[in-house]
Amino acid sequence: MAKINLKSVVWKEGKYYIAQCLNVDVSSFGRTKKEALDNLDEALELYFEDVKLSGLPKVERPEIVRLSLKHA
């Protein structure tokens, strides 16, 4: 079994924590950070059952950037 190093971000949204993988479009949630990350880990295991690792994008030094937009 190959080891995969992935980067994820966690934030609180209402009463839940959201955990999102930055390398692939997979996310999950839970009532605590740990639960959200555990659920993300399970979702990623299922995701990688059917996906080849050769095209996995590498995420380096992600940062939070504030964007503003005008909305009519």
C-alpha positions in Angstrom: 0.0 0.0 0.0 1.4 3.4 -1.0 1.5 6.4 1.4 -0.1 9.5 0.0 0.6 13.0 1.6 -2.4 15.2 1.2 -3.2 18.7 2.4 -6.6 19.6 3.8 -8.3 22.6 5.3 -10.9 22.7 8.1 -13.3 25.4 9.1 -16.5 25.9 11.1 -19.7 26.5 9.3 -22.7 26.9 11.6 -22.6 24.0 14.0 -20.5 21.8 11.8 -16.8 21.6 10.9 -16.0 21.2 7.2 -12.8 19.3 6.1 -11.8 19.6 2.5 -8.8 18.0 0.7 -6.9 20.5 -1.4 -5.4 17.9 -3.7 -8.6 16.4 -4.9 -12.3 17.6 -4.8 -13.3 15.6 -1.7 -14.8 17.0 1.5 -16.7 15.9 4.5 -18.1 17.3 7.8 -18.6 16.5 11.4 -19.6 18.1 14.8 -15.9 18.4 15.8 -12.7 18.9 13.9 -11.6 15.4 14.7 -14.9 13.9 13.4 -14.7 16.0 10.2 -11.1 14.9 9.6 -11.9 11.3 10.4 -14.9 11.4 7.9 -12.6 13.1 5.3 -10.1 10.3 5.8 -12.8 7.7 5.1 -14.1 9.6 2.1 -10.6 9.8 0.7 -10.0 6.1 1.1 -13.2 5.4 -0.9 -12.2 8.0 -3.5 -8.7 6.5 -4.0 -10.1 3.0 -4.5 -11.1 4.0 -8.0 -8.5 6.7 -8.9 -4.9 6.3 -10.1 -2.3 8.3 -8.1 -0.2 9.3 -11.1 -2.2 12.5 -11.8 -2.4 13.7 -8.2 -1.7 17.4 -8.1 0.9 18.6 -5.5 -0.3 21.4 -3.3 2.5 23.6 -1.9 2.2 26.3 0.8 -1.6 27.0 0.5 -2.7 30.3 2.0 -6.0 31.9 2.8 -6.6 34.9 0.6 -9.5 37.3 0.9 -11.4 38.2 -2.2 -14.1 40.8 -2.7 -16.7 40.9 -5.4 -19.6 43.1 -6.3 -23.0 41.5 -6.3 -26.0 43.1 -7.8 
